[in-house]
Amino acid sequence: MVPGDANPVPHPFHVDANGVDRTPGPDKHPYYAQFAASESGIVPVVRQVGGEWLPALLICRYDDVREVLRRQELFSRAAAAHADQVDVSGTMLGMDSAEHAAVRGTVKDSFTKPAVSGLGDTVWAAAEAQLAVLVAKNGRADLVGDFAVPFALNVISDLLGLPEPDRAQFRRWGDMFMGSGDLSRAEAARSAEEMGGYLWQQLDQRRGCPAGDLMTRIATAAADQPVDVQVKLPLSLIVGGWETTASSISTFVYLLRTRPYAGHDYAWDHLLKHPEQMDGAVAELERLHSTSNGDEMPRRVMADVTLPSGARLTEGDIVIPSHDAANRDPRVFTNPERMDFGRDPNPHLSFGYGPHYCIGAHLGALEVRVALALLLQELPGLRLAVAPDEVRWKQGHAILGPSELPISW
């Protein structure tokens, strides 16, 4: 299939006949680099939603993707809800303009770069505590279940003020909620209902007995919002706050322990000698290996418009801005498929851009940097306990990552 082919490409690119994503590993499909470098940068695709294959246009050039993400008045999330593979109605992800700004404004001050910079010691302590649990496994463990997931879940749960004994159930709920494809929609609805009931109880408790946590802020500042919105705000923070971070930690460790870099057999060995390159390494891994299995969420074109590339879109078109393609645009990134920890600048779009820029991007990046730095420091001999091709990757899930990652040290 070439970009100019009239036949639409099934999307995500590893989707099977039932609409279930079967991504085989951490490497992005070759289509992304091909489409980003193409003359048009606009690719007709189809995706299965509600038992039907819906047509859309995949936007692949960097400047075009950024334009779509920036202009809510022309590219509406709310008007494209019917094309969503994951039901995000009632959350910030499904809103536009004033409605989106009002809900986001409830919690945004807790996730700014200055606010997150003050959490460094707290995040490091949480990572150390979970590493102690992993090390107690006596030389072999699952990095996903024994470290990455509980660490990331504890960080966001501590911010929200959720009781520690209740946290384990969020992994089950989160896996159901983030499932993609028609086979997962019923489970997603059930998990949202269960999580919603639990979180409403927590919010109700804060109204009667305020605490110095994020749930109290939501309970008070969002009290004028519909119940559905009040509940789904902490829900999206929890699921988004641990699922993507935990998957990034596990995926990046896998890549560092399997990919050569700068004359070393493994990039892990390079970072052992050059820990000062951690920030650049994380940014480059984010660019090449984002946690999304299906690009950005779709938008509906609200009026005829010309993109920066000159491509014309028509009112009513459904478009999917592709950060994974944009991150490989050779007009912006020299030798885009090459992993370069010294790439500067590195303006990747893996966290989005504009009004919908990931609210937890700064916190998530901090957690990933802390986790990798601590693992390199305390377990320099960490390695995979199975062959790389034996690692199982999540199937039918909106988030890319290994189901488990057996390690030894």
C-alpha positions as CSV (number, residue, x, y, z in Angstrom):
1,M,0.0,0.0,0.0
2,V,1.3,3.4,-0.9
3,P,0.1,6.8,0.3
4,G,-1.6,7.7,-3.0
5,D,-3.5,4.4,-3.2
6,A,-7.3,4.9,-3.3
7,N,-7.9,1.9,-1.1
8,P,-8.1,2.8,2.6
9,V,-5.7,1.2,5.0
10,P,-7.2,-0.5,8.2
11,H,-6.2,1.5,11.2
12,P,-4.5,0.9,13.7
13,F,-2.1,-0.8,11.2
14,H,-1.9,-4.1,13.2
15,V,-5.6,-4.5,13.5
16,D,-7.2,-7.9,12.7
17,A,-10.5,-8.7,10.9
18,N,-12.3,-8.3,14.2
19,G,-11.0,-4.8,14.8
20,V,-8.6,-6.0,17.6
21,D,-5.2,-4.5,17.6
22,R,-2.5,-7.2,17.5
23,T,0.7,-5.0,17.8
24,P,3.5,-7.5,18.0
25,G,6.1,-5.4,19.8
26,P,7.4,-1.9,20.5
27,D,8.4,-0.9,17.0
28,K,6.0,1.3,15.1
29,H,4.6,0.1,11.8
30,P,6.8,1.0,8.7
31,Y,3.8,2.9,7.3
32,Y,4.4,5.8,9.7
33,A,7.8,6.7,8.3
34,Q,6.6,6.1,4.7
35,F,3.5,8.2,5.1
36,A,5.3,11.0,6.9
37,A,7.8,11.3,4.1
38,S,5.2,11.1,1.3
39,E,4.2,14.1,-0.8
40,S,0.6,14.3,0.4
41,G,0.9,13.2,4.0
42,I,-2.8,12.4,4.0
43,V,-3.8,8.8,4.0
44,P,-7.4,7.3,3.7
45,V,-7.9,4.8,6.5
46,V,-10.8,2.8,8.0
47,R,-11.3,1.8,11.6
48,Q,-13.8,-0.5,13.2
49,V,-16.2,1.2,15.7
50,G,-19.5,-0.3,16.9
51,G,-19.3,-3.1,14.4
52,E,-18.8,-0.9,11.4
53,W,-15.7,0.2,9.5
54,L,-15.7,4.0,9.5
55,P,-13.6,6.0,7.0
56,A,-11.2,8.7,8.2
57,L,-8.1,10.6,7.0
58,L,-4.8,10.0,8.7
59,I,-2.8,13.2,9.0
60,C,0.9,12.4,8.9
61,R,3.0,15.5,8.3
62,Y,4.4,17.2,11.4
63,D,3.1,20.8,10.7
64,D,-0.3,19.4,9.6
65,V,-0.6,17.3,12.8
66,R,0.3,20.2,15.0
67,E,-2.3,22.4,13.2
68,V,-5.1,19.9,13.7
69,L,-4.1,19.5,17.4
70,R,-3.9,23.3,17.9
71,R,-7.2,24.5,16.4
72,Q,-10.2,23.2,18.4
73,E,-12.6,25.5,16.6
74,L,-11.8,23.8,13.3
75,F,-11.1,20.2,14.4
76,S,-13.6,19.1,17.0
77,R,-13.2,16.2,19.4
78,A,-16.7,16.4,20.7
79,A,-18.2,16.1,17.2
80,A,-16.1,13.0,16.4
81,A,-17.3,11.0,19.4
82,H,-18.9,8.4,17.1
83,A,-15.5,7.6,15.7
84,D,-13.8,6.9,19.1
85,Q,-12.6,3.4,19.7
86,V,-12.4,4.1,23.5
87,D,-15.4,5.8,25.0
88,V,-14.1,9.0,26.6
89,S,-17.4,10.8,26.8
90,G,-17.6,13.0,29.8
91,T,-13.8,13.3,30.1
92,M,-11.5,16.1,29.0
93,L,-10.4,14.0,26.0
94,G,-13.9,14.2,24.5
95,M,-14.5,18.0,25.0
96,D,-13.7,21.2,23.1
97,S,-13.0,24.8,23.9
98,A,-14.8,26.4,26.9
99,E,-16.1,23.1,28.3
100,H,-12.7,21.5,28.0
101,A,-11.0,24.5,29.6
102,A,-13.3,24.5,32.5
103,V,-12.8,20.9,33.4
104,R,-9.1,20.9,32.7
105,G,-8.8,24.1,34.8
106,T,-10.0,22.2,37.9
107,V,-6.7,20.3,38.2
108,K,-4.2,21.8,35.8
109,D,-2.2,23.7,38.5
110,S,-1.3,20.4,40.1
111,F,0.4,19.2,36.9
112,T,2.4,22.2,35.7
113,K,6.1,21.9,35.2
114,P,6.9,23.9,38.4
115,A,4.4,21.9,40.5
116,V,5.8,18.6,39.3
117,S,9.4,19.7,39.8
118,G,8.5,19.9,43.5
119,L,7.6,16.2,43.6
120,G,11.0,14.9,42.7
121,D,11.8,13.6,46.2
122,T,8.4,12.1,46.7
123,V,8.5,10.3,43.3
124,W,12.0,9.0,44.1
125,A,10.9,7.7,47.5
126,A,7.9,5.9,45.9
127,A,10.3,4.3,43.3
128,E,12.7,3.2,46.0
129,A,9.9,1.6,48.1
130,Q,8.6,-0.4,45.1
131,L,12.1,-1.4,44.1
132,A,12.6,-2.9,47.5
133,V,9.6,-5.1,46.8
134,L,11.0,-6.1,43.5
135,V,14.5,-6.9,44.9
136,A,12.9,-9.1,47.5
137,K,12.0,-11.5,44.7
138,N,15.6,-12.8,44.9
139,G,17.0,-12.3,41.5
140,R,14.0,-12.7,39.2
141,A,10.8,-10.7,38.9
142,D,8.2,-9.2,36.5
143,L,9.1,-5.6,35.9
144,V,5.5,-4.8,35.0
145,G,3.6,-6.3,37.9
146,D,6.3,-6.0,40.6
147,F,7.5,-2.5,39.8
148,A,6.2,-0.4,37.0
149,V,2.5,-0.7,37.6
150,P,2.4,-0.4,41.4
151,F,4.9,2.5,41.4
152,A,3.0,4.5,38.8
153,L,-0.4,3.7,40.4
154,N,0.9,4.7,43.9
155,V,2.2,8.1,42.6
156,I,-1.1,9.2,41.1
157,S,-3.1,7.6,43.9
158,D,-1.1,9.5,46.5
159,L,-1.8,12.8,44.7
160,L,-5.5,12.0,44.6
161,G,-5.6,10.7,48.2
162,L,-7.0,7.3,47.4
163,P,-6.8,4.7,50.2
164,E,-3.9,2.2,49.6
165,P,-6.0,-1.0,50.1
166,D,-8.3,0.0,47.3
167,R,-5.7,0.6,44.6
168,A,-5.1,-2.9,43.3
169,Q,-8.6,-3.0,41.8
170,F,-7.7,-0.1,39.5
171,R,-5.4,-2.3,37.4
172,R,-8.3,-4.6,36.5
173,W,-10.6,-1.6,35.8
174,G,-8.0,0.2,33.8
175,D,-7.2,-2.8,31.6
176,M,-10.9,-3.1,30.8
177,F,-11.4,0.6,30.3
178,M,-8.5,1.0,27.9
179,G,-9.4,-2.0,25.7
180,S,-9.9,-1.2,22.0
181,G,-12.1,-2.8,19.4
182,D,-15.7,-3.9,19.6
183,L,-15.0,-6.9,21.8
184,S,-13.9,-4.6,24.6
185,R,-16.6,-2.0,24.6
186,A,-18.9,-3.8,27.0
187,E,-16.1,-4.4,29.4
188,A,-15.0,-0.8,29.2
189,A,-18.6,0.4,30.0
190,R,-18.7,-2.0,33.0
191,S,-15.4,-0.9,34.3
192,A,-16.3,2.8,34.0
193,E,-19.5,2.1,35.9
194,E,-17.6,0.3,38.7
195,M,-14.9,2.9,38.9
196,G,-17.4,5.7,38.8
197,G,-19.4,4.3,41.7
198,Y,-16.2,4.0,43.8
199,L,-14.9,7.5,42.9
200,W,-18.3,9.2,43.6
201,Q,-18.1,7.8,47.1
202,Q,-14.6,9.2,47.5
203,L,-15.7,12.6,46.2
204,D,-18.8,12.6,48.5
205,Q,-16.5,11.8,51.5
206,R,-14.3,14.8,50.7
207,R,-17.3,17.1,50.6
208,G,-18.1,16.1,54.2
209,C,-14.5,15.8,55.4
210,P,-12.0,17.8,53.2
211,A,-8.4,16.7,53.0
212,G,-5.3,18.2,51.4
213,D,-5.5,16.1,48.3
214,L,-6.5,16.3,44.6
215,M,-9.8,14.5,45.2
216,T,-10.8,17.3,47.6
217,R,-10.0,19.9,45.0
218,I,-12.1,18.1,42.4
219,A,-15.0,17.7,44.9
220,T,-15.0,21.4,45.6
221,A,-13.9,23.1,42.3
222,A,-15.9,20.8,40.0
223,A,-19.1,20.7,42.2
224,D,-21.0,22.7,39.5
225,Q,-20.1,20.1,36.8
226,P,-22.5,17.2,35.9
227,V,-22.0,14.1,38.1
228,D,-20.6,12.2,35.1
229,V,-17.9,14.8,34.6
230,Q,-17.0,15.0,38.3
231,V,-16.5,11.2,38.4
232,K,-14.6,10.9,35.1
233,L,-12.1,13.5,35.9
234,P,-10.3,11.5,38.6
235,L,-11.0,8.3,36.6
236,S,-9.1,9.7,33.6
237,L,-6.3,10.9,35.8
238,I,-5.9,7.5,37.4
239,V,-6.1,5.4,34.3
240,G,-4.0,7.8,32.2
241,G,-1.7,8.5,35.1
242,W,-0.5,4.9,35.7
243,E,-1.2,3.0,32.5
244,T,0.9,5.1,30.1
245,T,3.7,5.6,32.6
246,A,4.0,2.0,33.6
247,S,3.9,0.9,30.0
248,S,6.6,3.4,29.1
249,I,8.9,2.2,31.9
250,S,8.5,-1.4,30.9
251,T,8.8,-0.7,27.2
252,F,11.9,1.5,27.6
253,V,13.7,-1.0,29.7
254,Y,13.0,-3.7,27.1
255,L,14.4,-1.4,24.4
256,L,17.5,-0.4,26.4
257,R,18.3,-4.0,27.1
258,T,17.8,-5.3,23.5
259,R,18.9,-2.4,21.2
260,P,22.6,-1.5,20.4
261,Y,23.7,2.1,20.8
262,A,26.9,4.1,20.3
263,G,29.2,1.1,20.0
264,H,27.6,-0.7,22.9
265,D,25.8,-4.0,22.5
266,Y,22.9,-2.5,24.4
267,A,21.8,1.1,25.1
268,W,21.5,0.2,28.7
269,D,25.3,-0.1,28.9
270,H,25.6,3.3,27.3
271,L,23.4,4.9,30.0
272,L,25.4,3.2,32.7
273,K,28.4,5.1,31.5
274,H,26.6,8.3,30.6
275,P,23.8,8.8,33.1
276,E,23.8,12.5,32.3
277,Q,22.1,11.6,29.0
278,M,19.0,10.3,30.7
279,D,16.7,13.2,29.8
280,G,17.7,13.0,26.2
281,A,17.3,9.2,26.1
282,V,13.8,9.4,27.6
283,A,12.7,12.1,25.1
284,E,14.1,10.1,22.2
285,L,12.4,6.9,23.4
286,E,9.1,8.8,23.7
287,R,9.5,10.1,20.1
288,L,10.2,6.7,18.6
289,H,8.1,4.5,20.9
290,S,5.1,6.4,22.1
291,T,2.6,4.4,24.2
292,S,-0.3,5.0,21.9
293,N,-1.5,2.1,19.7
294,G,-3.8,4.2,17.6
295,D,-2.4,7.7,17.2
296,E,-4.4,10.7,18.5
297,M,-8.1,10.6,18.9
298,P,-10.2,11.5,15.9
299,R,-11.5,15.0,15.1
300,R,-14.3,16.2,12.9
301,V,-13.5,19.0,10.4
302,M,-16.0,21.8,11.1
303,A,-15.3,23.9,8.0
304,D,-13.4,23.6,4.7
305,V,-9.7,24.2,5.5
306,T,-6.2,24.1,4.0
307,L,-3.5,22.6,6.1
308,P,0.1,24.0,6.2
309,S,1.2,21.4,3.6
310,G,-1.5,22.7,1.2
311,A,-3.7,19.7,1.6
312,R,-7.4,20.5,1.5
313,L,-9.9,19.1,4.0
314,T,-13.7,19.3,3.7
315,E,-16.3,20.0,6.4
316,G,-17.5,16.8,7.9
317,D,-14.2,14.9,7.3
318,I,-13.0,12.7,10.2
319,V,-9.3,13.1,10.6
320,I,-6.8,11.3,12.9
321,P,-3.7,13.3,13.6
322,S,-0.8,10.8,13.8
323,H,1.9,11.8,16.2
324,D,3.8,8.6,15.4
325,A,4.0,9.7,11.7
326,A,4.8,13.3,12.7
327,N,7.6,12.1,14.9
328,R,9.2,10.6,11.8
329,D,8.8,13.6,9.5
330,P,12.2,14.0,7.8
331,R,11.4,17.7,7.4
332,V,11.7,18.1,11.2
333,F,13.8,15.2,12.4
334,T,17.0,14.4,10.6
335,N,17.4,10.7,10.0
336,P,14.1,10.1,11.9
337,E,14.4,6.4,12.4
338,R,17.8,6.6,14.1
339,M,17.7,6.6,17.9
340,D,19.8,9.6,19.0
341,F,19.9,10.4,22.8
342,G,21.6,13.7,21.8
343,R,18.9,14.9,19.5
344,D,18.4,18.6,20.2
345,P,15.9,20.0,19.7
346,N,13.4,17.1,20.0
347,P,10.0,18.6,19.6
348,H,8.1,15.3,19.4
349,L,4.3,15.2,19.6
350,S,3.9,12.0,21.6
351,F,2.1,14.0,24.3
352,G,0.0,15.9,21.9
353,Y,0.1,19.7,21.3
354,G,-2.1,22.7,22.1
355,P,-5.2,22.6,24.3
356,H,-5.3,18.8,24.6
357,Y,-1.6,18.5,25.4
358,C,-1.4,15.6,27.9
359,I,-2.1,17.1,31.3
360,G,0.1,14.5,33.0
361,A,3.1,14.8,30.6
362,H,5.5,16.4,33.1
363,L,4.6,14.0,35.9
364,G,4.8,10.9,33.6
365,A,8.2,12.0,32.2
366,L,9.5,12.5,35.8
367,E,8.3,9.1,36.8
368,V,10.0,7.4,33.8
369,R,13.3,9.2,34.4
370,V,13.3,8.4,38.1
371,A,12.4,4.7,37.5
372,L,15.1,4.2,34.8
373,A,17.7,6.1,36.8
374,L,17.0,4.1,39.9
375,L,17.1,0.8,38.1
376,L,20.4,1.7,36.4
377,Q,21.8,2.7,39.8
378,E,20.6,-0.2,41.9
379,L,20.4,-3.0,39.4
380,P,23.1,-2.3,36.8
381,G,23.1,-6.0,35.8
382,L,19.4,-6.1,35.1
383,R,18.6,-8.1,32.0
384,L,15.7,-9.9,30.4
385,A,15.0,-13.3,31.8
386,V,13.6,-14.6,28.6
387,A,14.5,-14.1,24.9
388,P,13.2,-10.8,23.5
389,D,10.8,-12.6,21.1
390,E,9.2,-14.4,24.0
391,V,8.0,-11.2,25.6
392,R,4.2,-10.9,25.2
393,W,2.7,-7.5,24.3
394,K,-0.8,-6.3,25.2
395,Q,-3.4,-7.2,22.6
396,G,-6.6,-5.3,21.9
397,H,-5.4,-2.4,24.1
398,A,-5.2,1.3,23.4
399,I,-1.8,1.5,25.2
400,L,1.4,-0.2,23.9
401,G,3.4,-2.2,26.4
402,P,4.4,-5.7,27.5
403,S,1.9,-7.7,29.4
404,E,4.8,-8.8,31.6
405,L,8.5,-8.3,31.4
406,P,10.5,-11.1,33.2
407,I,13.8,-9.8,34.4
408,S,16.8,-11.1,36.4
409,W,19.8,-9.4,37.9
